[in-house]
Amino acid sequence: MVLETLNPLHYNITSLVPDTMPVATVPILILMCFLFLIWNHEETSSIPGPGYCMGIGPLISHGRFLWMGVGKACNYYNKTYGEFVRVWISGEETFIISK
């Protein structure tokens, strides 16, 4: 009797999952993939600067300005991307022009 309860073939795993589960998850997964593609899509800009990358780019550039200060962060972006750079400060697109 103990061996019968420990036998994995004794349990039917498919009876634990309802039949409607796969039918409901497919449209939800398709919708999530579609929303992810829309959210991740960005217009390619001709102005150099850090990428948007699902909102992580603005967080990193804003954090760099808070951490390093305006002067050092501007110098970093100018060395990395050139004289005309697009960054985000407080969630707003900001252009750094220097020479």
Biopython code that builds the backbone (N, CA, C, O; Angstrom):
import numpy as np
from Bio.PDB.StructureBuilder import StructureBuilder

atoms = [
    (1, "MET", "N", (0.822, -1.185, 0.000)),
    (1, "MET", "CA", (0.000, 0.000, 0.000)),
    (1, "MET", "C", (0.876, 1.262, 0.000)),
    (1, "MET", "O", (0.537, 2.238, -0.670)),
    (2, "VAL", "N", (1.970, 1.259, 0.723)),
    (2, "VAL", "CA", (2.869, 2.402, 0.767)),
    (2, "VAL", "C", (3.537, 2.579, -0.590)),
    (2, "VAL", "O", (3.672, 3.704, -1.071)),
    (3, "LEU", "N", (3.957, 1.482, -1.209)),
    (3, "LEU", "CA", (4.591, 1.578, -2.519)),
    (3, "LEU", "C", (3.623, 2.089, -3.577)),
    (3, "LEU", "O", (4.030, 2.761, -4.525)),
    (4, "GLU", "N", (2.365, 1.776, -3.418)),
    (4, "GLU", "CA", (1.370, 2.234, -4.378)),
    (4, "GLU", "C", (1.178, 3.750, -4.305)),
    (4, "GLU", "O", (0.976, 4.392, -5.336)),
    (5, "THR", "N", (1.237, 4.324, -3.118)),
    (5, "THR", "CA", (1.073, 5.772, -2.986)),
    (5, "THR", "C", (2.322, 6.529, -3.432)),
    (5, "THR", "O", (2.221, 7.686, -3.840)),
    (6, "LEU", "N", (3.486, 5.908, -3.362)),
    (6, "LEU", "CA", (4.720, 6.563, -3.788)),
    (6, "LEU", "C", (4.982, 6.422, -5.280)),
    (6, "LEU", "O", (5.884, 7.075, -5.804)),
    (7, "ASN", "N", (4.237, 5.607, -5.961)),
    (7, "ASN", "CA", (4.416, 5.380, -7.390)),
    (7, "ASN", "C", (3.961, 6.623, -8.170)),
    (7, "ASN", "O", (2.794, 7.004, -8.084)),
    (8, "PRO", "N", (4.879, 7.270, -8.940)),
    (8, "PRO", "CA", (4.488, 8.485, -9.671)),
    (8, "PRO", "C", (3.493, 8.199, -10.796)),
    (8, "PRO", "O", (2.769, 9.108, -11.205)),
    (9, "LEU", "N", (3.434, 6.995, -11.297)),
    (9, "LEU", "CA", (2.468, 6.679, -12.342)),
    (9, "LEU", "C", (1.056, 6.560, -11.794)),
    (9, "LEU", "O", (0.087, 6.541, -12.553)),
    (10, "HIS", "N", (0.942, 6.481, -10.476)),
    (10, "HIS", "CA", (-0.366, 6.354, -9.848)),
    (10, "HIS", "C", (-1.163, 7.657, -9.968)),
    (10, "HIS", "O", (-2.391, 7.624, -10.049)),
    (11, "TYR", "N", (-0.470, 8.809, -9.979)),
    (11, "TYR", "CA", (-1.136, 10.108, -10.045)),
    (11, "TYR", "C", (-1.253, 10.565, -11.487)),
    (11, "TYR", "O", (-0.325, 10.393, -12.276)),
    (12, "ASN", "N", (-2.375, 11.139, -11.825)),
    (12, "ASN", "CA", (-2.597, 11.693, -13.151)),
    (12, "ASN", "C", (-2.411, 13.206, -13.057)),
    (12, "ASN", "O", (-3.278, 13.914, -12.544)),
    (13, "ILE", "N", (-1.269, 13.700, -13.558)),
    (13, "ILE", "CA", (-0.938, 15.118, -13.445)),
    (13, "ILE", "C", (-1.919, 15.974, -14.248)),
    (13, "ILE", "O", (-2.256, 17.079, -13.822)),
    (14, "THR", "N", (-2.374, 15.494, -15.382)),
    (14, "THR", "CA", (-3.260, 16.292, -16.220)),
    (14, "THR", "C", (-4.615, 16.539, -15.575)),
    (14, "THR", "O", (-5.310, 17.483, -15.950)),
    (15, "SER", "N", (-4.992, 15.733, -14.639)),
    (15, "SER", "CA", (-6.269, 15.975, -13.975)),
    (15, "SER", "C", (-6.180, 17.155, -13.015)),
    (15, "SER", "O", (-7.207, 17.703, -12.614)),
    (16, "LEU", "N", (-4.970, 17.551, -12.642)),
    (16, "LEU", "CA", (-4.812, 18.683, -11.738)),
    (16, "LEU", "C", (-4.968, 20.018, -12.466)),
    (16, "LEU", "O", (-5.355, 21.007, -11.842)),
    (17, "VAL", "N", (-4.679, 20.073, -13.764)),
    (17, "VAL", "CA", (-4.767, 21.295, -14.544)),
    (17, "VAL", "C", (-6.093, 21.284, -15.303)),
    (17, "VAL", "O", (-6.385, 20.326, -16.020)),
    (18, "PRO", "N", (-6.884, 22.320, -15.156)),
    (18, "PRO", "CA", (-8.163, 22.335, -15.885)),
    (18, "PRO", "C", (-7.954, 22.426, -17.391)),
    (18, "PRO", "O", (-6.912, 22.879, -17.866)),
    (19, "ASP", "N", (-8.960, 21.989, -18.123)),
    (19, "ASP", "CA", (-8.880, 22.003, -19.584)),
    (19, "ASP", "C", (-8.917, 23.418, -20.148)),
    (19, "ASP", "O", (-8.423, 23.639, -21.254)),
    (20, "THR", "N", (-9.479, 24.373, -19.435)),
    (20, "THR", "CA", (-9.583, 25.745, -19.940)),
    (20, "THR", "C", (-8.278, 26.514, -19.769)),
    (20, "THR", "O", (-8.139, 27.598, -20.335)),
    (21, "MET", "N", (-7.341, 26.004, -19.026)),
    (21, "MET", "CA", (-6.085, 26.719, -18.781)),
    (21, "MET", "C", (-5.334, 27.027, -20.069)),
    (21, "MET", "O", (-4.994, 28.192, -20.274)),
    (22, "PRO", "N", (-5.048, 26.068, -20.956)),
    (22, "PRO", "CA", (-4.336, 26.418, -22.189)),
    (22, "PRO", "C", (-5.132, 27.339, -23.102)),
    (22, "PRO", "O", (-4.545, 28.169, -23.795)),
    (23, "VAL", "N", (-6.438, 27.211, -23.117)),
    (23, "VAL", "CA", (-7.278, 28.044, -23.977)),
    (23, "VAL", "C", (-7.230, 29.493, -23.512)),
    (23, "VAL", "O", (-7.249, 30.403, -24.341)),
    (24, "ALA", "N", (-7.168, 29.723, -22.218)),
    (24, "ALA", "CA", (-7.147, 31.087, -21.693)),
    (24, "ALA", "C", (-5.753, 31.700, -21.736)),
    (24, "ALA", "O", (-5.629, 32.917, -21.874)),
    (25, "THR", "N", (-4.712, 30.901, -21.624)),
    (25, "THR", "CA", (-3.367, 31.465, -21.548)),
    (25, "THR", "C", (-2.818, 31.891, -22.902)),
    (25, "THR", "O", (-2.011, 32.819, -22.963)),
    (26, "VAL", "N", (-3.224, 31.253, -23.977)),
    (26, "VAL", "CA", (-2.689, 31.596, -25.294)),
    (26, "VAL", "C", (-3.042, 33.036, -25.679)),
    (26, "VAL", "O", (-2.138, 33.776, -26.068)),
    (27, "PRO", "N", (-4.303, 33.476, -25.593)),
    (27, "PRO", "CA", (-4.580, 34.883, -25.927)),
    (27, "PRO", "C", (-3.902, 35.868, -24.971)),
    (27, "PRO", "O", (-3.492, 36.951, -25.388)),
    (28, "ILE", "N", (-3.783, 35.506, -23.713)),
    (28, "ILE", "CA", (-3.119, 36.387, -22.751)),
    (28, "ILE", "C", (-1.637, 36.518, -23.087)),
    (28, "ILE", "O", (-1.090, 37.620, -23.026)),
    (29, "LEU", "N", (-0.981, 35.423, -23.439)),
    (29, "LEU", "CA", (0.428, 35.486, -23.816)),
    (29, "LEU", "C", (0.630, 36.285, -25.099)),
    (29, "LEU", "O", (1.590, 37.048, -25.208)),
    (30, "ILE", "N", (-0.254, 36.119, -26.057)),
    (30, "ILE", "CA", (-0.158, 36.884, -27.308)),
    (30, "ILE", "C", (-0.337, 38.373, -27.025)),
    (30, "ILE", "O", (0.399, 39.198, -27.566)),
    (31, "LEU", "N", (-1.300, 38.718, -26.189)),
    (31, "LEU", "CA", (-1.534, 40.114, -25.826)),
    (31, "LEU", "C", (-0.333, 40.700, -25.086)),
    (31, "LEU", "O", (0.054, 41.839, -25.347)),
    (32, "MET", "N", (0.259, 39.942, -24.171)),
    (32, "MET", "CA", (1.425, 40.415, -23.437)),
    (32, "MET", "C", (2.611, 40.637, -24.365)),
    (32, "MET", "O", (3.328, 41.627, -24.222)),
    (33, "CYS", "N", (2.829, 39.731, -25.312)),
    (33, "CYS", "CA", (3.925, 39.904, -26.281)),
    (33, "CYS", "C", (3.690, 41.131, -27.153)),
    (33, "CYS", "O", (4.628, 41.877, -27.435)),
    (34, "PHE", "N", (2.461, 41.348, -27.580)),
    (34, "PHE", "CA", (2.131, 42.514, -28.397)),
    (34, "PHE", "C", (2.353, 43.806, -27.627)),
    (34, "PHE", "O", (2.930, 44.750, -28.168)),
    (35, "LEU", "N", (1.907, 43.869, -26.371)),
    (35, "LEU", "CA", (2.112, 45.056, -25.542)),
    (35, "LEU", "C", (3.591, 45.287, -25.263)),
    (35, "LEU", "O", (4.041, 46.432, -25.229)),
    (36, "PHE", "N", (4.347, 44.217, -25.064)),
    (36, "PHE", "CA", (5.782, 44.346, -24.835)),
    (36, "PHE", "C", (6.477, 44.918, -26.066)),
    (36, "PHE", "O", (7.363, 45.763, -25.939)),
    (37, "LEU", "N", (6.083, 44.464, -27.258)),
    (37, "LEU", "CA", (6.680, 44.991, -28.481)),
    (37, "LEU", "C", (6.336, 46.466, -28.679)),
    (37, "LEU", "O", (7.192, 47.247, -29.097)),
    (38, "ILE", "N", (5.105, 46.854, -28.388)),
    (38, "ILE", "CA", (4.717, 48.258, -28.513)),
    (38, "ILE", "C", (5.481, 49.104, -27.502)),
    (38, "ILE", "O", (5.953, 50.190, -27.837)),
    (39, "TRP", "N", (5.607, 48.622, -26.275)),
    (39, "TRP", "CA", (6.279, 49.381, -25.225)),
    (39, "TRP", "C", (7.768, 49.506, -25.508)),
    (39, "TRP", "O", (8.379, 50.527, -25.193)),
    (40, "ASN", "N", (8.348, 48.479, -26.099)),
    (40, "ASN", "CA", (9.779, 48.467, -26.361)),
    (40, "ASN", "C", (10.134, 49.217, -27.655)),
    (40, "ASN", "O", (11.297, 49.564, -27.861)),
    (41, "HIS", "N", (9.172, 49.464, -28.505)),
    (41, "HIS", "CA", (9.437, 50.130, -29.783)),
    (41, "HIS", "C", (9.771, 51.590, -29.546)),
    (41, "HIS", "O", (9.117, 52.269, -28.755)),
    (42, "GLU", "N", (10.783, 52.059, -30.230)),
    (42, "GLU", "CA", (11.148, 53.458, -30.141)),
    (42, "GLU", "C", (11.534, 53.965, -31.518)),
    (42, "GLU", "O", (12.000, 53.217, -32.378)),
    (43, "GLU", "N", (11.333, 55.221, -31.692)),
    (43, "GLU", "CA", (11.761, 55.853, -32.929)),
    (43, "GLU", "C", (13.276, 55.995, -32.871)),
    (43, "GLU", "O", (13.823, 56.449, -31.865)),
    (44, "THR", "N", (13.942, 55.615, -33.929)),
    (44, "THR", "CA", (15.388, 55.760, -33.948)),
    (44, "THR", "C", (15.725, 57.230, -34.147)),
    (44, "THR", "O", (15.227, 57.878, -35.067)),
    (45, "SER", "N", (16.557, 57.732, -33.290)),
    (45, "SER", "CA", (16.925, 59.132, -33.334)),
    (45, "SER", "C", (18.285, 59.278, -33.991)),
    (45, "SER", "O", (19.162, 58.429, -33.834)),
    (46, "SER", "N", (18.446, 60.370, -34.732)),
    (46, "SER", "CA", (19.739, 60.623, -35.356)),
    (46, "SER", "C", (20.703, 61.286, -34.378)),
    (46, "SER", "O", (21.888, 61.437, -34.674)),
    (47, "ILE", "N", (20.195, 61.680, -33.215)),
    (47, "ILE", "CA", (21.025, 62.324, -32.204)),
    (47, "ILE", "C", (21.636, 61.243, -31.321)),
    (47, "ILE", "O", (20.913, 60.394, -30.799)),
    (48, "PRO", "N", (22.961, 61.261, -31.146)),
    (48, "PRO", "CA", (23.579, 60.212, -30.321)),
    (48, "PRO", "C", (23.262, 60.395, -28.841)),
    (48, "PRO", "O", (22.964, 61.495, -28.374)),
    (49, "GLY", "N", (23.337, 59.305, -28.139)),
    (49, "GLY", "CA", (23.094, 59.314, -26.706)),
    (49, "GLY", "C", (22.740, 57.921, -26.238)),
    (49, "GLY", "O", (22.652, 56.996, -27.047)),
    (50, "PRO", "N", (22.537, 57.760, -24.949)),
    (50, "PRO", "CA", (22.175, 56.427, -24.439)),
    (50, "PRO", "C", (20.807, 56.001, -24.959)),
    (50, "PRO", "O", (19.911, 56.828, -25.131)),
    (51, "GLY", "N", (20.657, 54.706, -25.206)),
    (51, "GLY", "CA", (19.405, 54.176, -25.728)),
    (51, "GLY", "C", (18.295, 54.185, -24.704)),
    (51, "GLY", "O", (18.547, 54.282, -23.503)),
    (52, "TYR", "N", (17.065, 54.082, -25.179)),
    (52, "TYR", "CA", (15.904, 54.093, -24.289)),
    (52, "TYR", "C", (15.773, 52.773, -23.535)),
    (52, "TYR", "O", (15.615, 52.776, -22.314)),
    (53, "CYS", "N", (15.834, 51.653, -24.236)),
    (53, "CYS", "CA", (15.877, 50.301, -23.664)),
    (53, "CYS", "C", (14.840, 50.084, -22.562)),
    (53, "CYS", "O", (15.195, 49.834, -21.410)),
    (54, "MET", "N", (13.558, 50.180, -22.919)),
    (54, "MET", "CA", (12.443, 49.935, -22.014)),
    (54, "MET", "C", (12.450, 50.842, -20.787)),
    (54, "MET", "O", (12.021, 50.428, -19.710)),
    (55, "GLY", "N", (12.926, 52.058, -20.937)),
    (55, "GLY", "CA", (12.918, 53.010, -19.832)),
    (55, "GLY", "C", (14.122, 52.931, -18.923)),
    (55, "GLY", "O", (14.244, 53.718, -17.984)),
    (56, "ILE", "N", (15.017, 51.989, -19.187)),
    (56, "ILE", "CA", (16.198, 51.855, -18.331)),
    (56, "ILE", "C", (17.210, 52.954, -18.657)),
    (56, "ILE", "O", (17.888, 53.447, -17.755)),
    (57, "GLY", "N", (17.326, 53.346, -19.929)),
    (57, "GLY", "CA", (18.249, 54.400, -20.332)),
    (57, "GLY", "C", (17.986, 55.721, -19.631)),
    (57, "GLY", "O", (18.927, 56.331, -19.123)),
    (58, "PRO", "N", (16.736, 56.191, -19.582)),
    (58, "PRO", "CA", (16.466, 57.426, -18.847)),
    (58, "PRO", "C", (16.787, 57.319, -17.359)),
    (58, "PRO", "O", (17.266, 58.282, -16.760)),
    (59, "LEU", "N", (16.531, 56.169, -16.760)),
    (59, "LEU", "CA", (16.861, 56.001, -15.344)),
    (59, "LEU", "C", (18.364, 56.065, -15.104)),
    (59, "LEU", "O", (18.822, 56.657, -14.127)),
    (60, "ILE", "N", (19.127, 55.448, -16.006)),
    (60, "ILE", "CA", (20.581, 55.448, -15.847)),
    (60, "ILE", "C", (21.142, 56.852, -16.054)),
    (60, "ILE", "O", (21.988, 57.297, -15.279)),
    (61, "SER", "N", (20.678, 57.562, -17.101)),
    (61, "SER", "CA", (21.225, 58.898, -17.338)),
    (61, "SER", "C", (20.832, 59.864, -16.227)),
    (61, "SER", "O", (21.646, 60.695, -15.823)),
    (62, "HIS", "N", (19.598, 59.773, -15.723)),
    (62, "HIS", "CA", (19.190, 60.637, -14.609)),
    (62, "HIS", "C", (19.986, 60.297, -13.347)),
    (62, "HIS", "O", (20.407, 61.188, -12.609)),
    (63, "GLY", "N", (20.186, 59.012, -13.112)),
    (63, "GLY", "CA", (20.988, 58.601, -11.958)),
    (63, "GLY", "C", (22.431, 59.071, -12.062)),
    (63, "GLY", "O", (23.043, 59.437, -11.059)),
    (64, "ARG", "N", (22.976, 59.063, -13.279)),
    (64, "ARG", "CA", (24.349, 59.542, -13.474)),
    (64, "ARG", "C", (24.451, 61.029, -13.166)),
    (64, "ARG", "O", (25.437, 61.465, -12.571)),
    (65, "PHE", "N", (23.444, 61.825, -13.561)),
    (65, "PHE", "CA", (23.467, 63.249, -13.245)),
    (65, "PHE", "C", (23.329, 63.493, -11.744)),
    (65, "PHE", "O", (23.958, 64.405, -11.208)),
    (66, "LEU", "N", (22.519, 62.693, -11.065)),
    (66, "LEU", "CA", (22.396, 62.845, -9.614)),
    (66, "LEU", "C", (23.678, 62.423, -8.903)),
    (66, "LEU", "O", (24.094, 63.070, -7.943)),
    (67, "TRP", "N", (24.300, 61.351, -9.363)),
    (67, "TRP", "CA", (25.473, 60.791, -8.701)),
    (67, "TRP", "C", (26.729, 61.625, -8.958)),
    (67, "TRP", "O", (27.469, 61.943, -8.027)),
    (68, "MET", "N", (26.967, 61.978, -10.231)),
    (68, "MET", "CA", (28.217, 62.646, -10.599)),
    (68, "MET", "C", (28.116, 64.162, -10.567)),
    (68, "MET", "O", (29.138, 64.843, -10.488)),
    (69, "GLY", "N", (26.939, 64.688, -10.626)),
    (69, "GLY", "CA", (26.778, 66.130, -10.763)),
    (69, "GLY", "C", (26.678, 66.495, -12.232)),
    (69, "GLY", "O", (27.030, 65.703, -13.107)),
    (70, "VAL", "N", (26.202, 67.686, -12.492)),
    (70, "VAL", "CA", (25.937, 68.099, -13.866)),
    (70, "VAL", "C", (27.230, 68.198, -14.672)),
    (70, "VAL", "O", (27.288, 67.703, -15.798)),
    (71, "GLY", "N", (28.254, 68.819, -14.126)),
    (71, "GLY", "CA", (29.496, 69.037, -14.873)),
    (71, "GLY", "C", (30.189, 67.752, -15.267)),
    (71, "GLY", "O", (30.549, 67.571, -16.430)),
    (72, "LYS", "N", (30.381, 66.853, -14.308)),
    (72, "LYS", "CA", (31.081, 65.597, -14.598)),
    (72, "LYS", "C", (30.250, 64.697, -15.513)),
    (72, "LYS", "O", (30.797, 64.029, -16.390)),
    (73, "ALA", "N", (28.941, 64.679, -15.313)),
    (73, "ALA", "CA", (28.084, 63.853, -16.170)),
    (73, "ALA", "C", (28.090, 64.384, -17.605)),
    (73, "ALA", "O", (28.126, 63.596, -18.551)),
    (74, "CYS", "N", (28.056, 65.701, -17.780)),
    (74, "CYS", "CA", (28.120, 66.281, -19.126)),
    (74, "CYS", "C", (29.450, 65.945, -19.785)),
    (74, "CYS", "O", (29.485, 65.594, -20.964)),
    (75, "ASN", "N", (30.541, 66.047, -19.039)),
    (75, "ASN", "CA", (31.844, 65.693, -19.596)),
    (75, "ASN", "C", (31.898, 64.222, -19.991)),
    (75, "ASN", "O", (32.464, 63.881, -21.030)),
    (76, "TYR", "N", (31.311, 63.343, -19.167)),
    (76, "TYR", "CA", (31.280, 61.914, -19.490)),
    (76, "TYR", "C", (30.522, 61.662, -20.795)),
    (76, "TYR", "O", (31.015, 60.955, -21.673)),
    (77, "TYR", "N", (29.323, 62.241, -20.922)),
    (77, "TYR", "CA", (28.520, 62.025, -22.122)),
    (77, "TYR", "C", (29.180, 62.642, -23.351)),
    (77, "TYR", "O", (29.077, 62.091, -24.447)),
    (78, "ASN", "N", (29.857, 63.779, -23.184)),
    (78, "ASN", "CA", (30.548, 64.387, -24.323)),
    (78, "ASN", "C", (31.723, 63.539, -24.775)),
    (78, "ASN", "O", (31.966, 63.422, -25.976)),
    (79, "LYS", "N", (32.447, 62.953, -23.858)),
    (79, "LYS", "CA", (33.551, 62.071, -24.242)),
    (79, "LYS", "C", (33.028, 60.801, -24.902)),
    (79, "LYS", "O", (33.648, 60.283, -25.831)),
    (80, "THR", "N", (31.897, 60.300, -24.430)),
    (80, "THR", "CA", (31.355, 59.039, -24.929)),
    (80, "THR", "C", (30.645, 59.202, -26.277)),
    (80, "THR", "O", (30.837, 58.385, -27.177)),
    (81, "TYR", "N", (29.822, 60.257, -26.424)),
    (81, "TYR", "CA", (28.960, 60.367, -27.603)),
    (81, "TYR", "C", (29.285, 61.540, -28.519)),
    (81, "TYR", "O", (28.822, 61.555, -29.659)),
    (82, "GLY", "N", (30.053, 62.513, -28.076)),
    (82, "GLY", "CA", (30.391, 63.643, -28.936)),
    (82, "GLY", "C", (29.870, 64.955, -28.395)),
    (82, "GLY", "O", (29.496, 65.053, -27.226)),
    (83, "GLU", "N", (29.848, 65.979, -29.265)),
    (83, "GLU", "CA", (29.513, 67.338, -28.840)),
    (83, "GLU", "C", (28.016, 67.562, -28.642)),
    (83, "GLU", "O", (27.626, 68.426, -27.857)),
    (84, "PHE", "N", (27.189, 66.817, -29.322)),
    (84, "PHE", "CA", (25.737, 66.994, -29.257)),
    (84, "PHE", "C", (25.128, 65.684, -28.786)),
    (84, "PHE", "O", (25.153, 64.693, -29.516)),
    (85, "VAL", "N", (24.579, 65.665, -27.569)),
    (85, "VAL", "CA", (24.132, 64.422, -26.933)),
    (85, "VAL", "C", (22.703, 64.577, -26.434)),
    (85, "VAL", "O", (22.313, 65.642, -25.956)),
    (86, "ARG", "N", (21.929, 63.505, -26.550)),
    (86, "ARG", "CA", (20.571, 63.455, -26.020)),
    (86, "ARG", "C", (20.581, 62.593, -24.761)),
    (86, "ARG", "O", (20.992, 61.434, -24.819)),
    (87, "VAL", "N", (20.139, 63.134, -23.623)),
    (87, "VAL", "CA", (20.025, 62.387, -22.365)),
    (87, "VAL", "C", (18.663, 62.693, -21.759)),
    (87, "VAL", "O", (17.911, 63.519, -22.278)),
    (88, "TRP", "N", (18.356, 62.023, -20.661)),
    (88, "TRP", "CA", (17.111, 62.275, -19.955)),
    (88, "TRP", "C", (17.433, 62.771, -18.554)),
    (88, "TRP", "O", (18.226, 62.162, -17.837)),
    (89, "ILE", "N", (16.815, 63.873, -18.174)),
    (89, "ILE", "CA", (16.936, 64.395, -16.813)),
    (89, "ILE", "C", (15.514, 64.574, -16.299)),
    (89, "ILE", "O", (14.716, 65.286, -16.908)),
    (90, "SER", "N", (15.199, 63.935, -15.186)),
    (90, "SER", "CA", (13.856, 63.943, -14.589)),
    (90, "SER", "C", (12.796, 63.473, -15.578)),
    (90, "SER", "O", (11.680, 63.992, -15.581)),
    (91, "GLY", "N", (13.127, 62.515, -16.401)),
    (91, "GLY", "CA", (12.184, 61.942, -17.345)),
    (91, "GLY", "C", (11.964, 62.763, -18.596)),
    (91, "GLY", "O", (11.169, 62.370, -19.450)),
    (92, "GLU", "N", (12.646, 63.898, -18.736)),
    (92, "GLU", "CA", (12.497, 64.740, -19.911)),
    (92, "GLU", "C", (13.740, 64.639, -20.776)),
    (92, "GLU", "O", (14.864, 64.599, -20.276)),
    (93, "GLU", "N", (13.519, 64.598, -22.078)),
    (93, "GLU", "CA", (14.635, 64.522, -23.011)),
    (93, "GLU", "C", (15.378, 65.848, -22.988)),
    (93, "GLU", "O", (14.777, 66.909, -23.159)),
    (94, "THR", "N", (16.688, 65.786, -22.775)),
    (94, "THR", "CA", (17.509, 66.982, -22.655)),
    (94, "THR", "C", (18.689, 66.852, -23.605)),
    (94, "THR", "O", (19.254, 65.769, -23.753)),
    (95, "PHE", "N", (19.056, 67.940, -24.240)),
    (95, "PHE", "CA", (20.177, 67.945, -25.170)),
    (95, "PHE", "C", (21.358, 68.677, -24.531)),
    (95, "PHE", "O", (21.207, 69.763, -23.972)),
    (96, "ILE", "N", (22.519, 68.064, -24.626)),
    (96, "ILE", "CA", (23.750, 68.670, -24.133)),
    (96, "ILE", "C", (24.560, 69.083, -25.358)),
    (96, "ILE", "O", (24.945, 68.251, -26.180)),
    (97, "ILE", "N", (24.808, 70.387, -25.459)),
    (97, "ILE", "CA", (25.587, 70.917, -26.587)),
    (97, "ILE", "C", (26.838, 71.538, -26.003)),
    (97, "ILE", "O", (26.763, 72.446, -25.176)),
    (98, "SER", "N", (27.993, 71.044, -26.438)),
    (98, "SER", "CA", (29.242, 71.598, -25.930)),
    (98, "SER", "C", (30.319, 71.510, -27.004)),
    (98, "SER", "O", (30.162, 70.818, -28.010)),
    (99, "LYS", "N", (31.372, 72.198, -26.779)),
    (99, "LYS", "CA", (32.463, 72.154, -27.728)),
    (99, "LYS", "C", (33.780, 72.216, -26.991)),
    (99, "LYS", "O", (34.839, 72.191, -27.617)),
]
sb = StructureBuilder()
sb.init_structure("model")
sb.init_model(0)
sb.init_chain("A")
sb.init_seg("    ")
for serial, (resi, resn, name, xyz) in enumerate(atoms, 1):
    if name == "N":
        sb.init_residue(resn, " ", resi, " ")
    sb.init_atom(name, np.array(xyz, "f"), 0.0, 1.0, " ", f" {name:<3s}", serial, name[0])
structure = sb.get_structure()
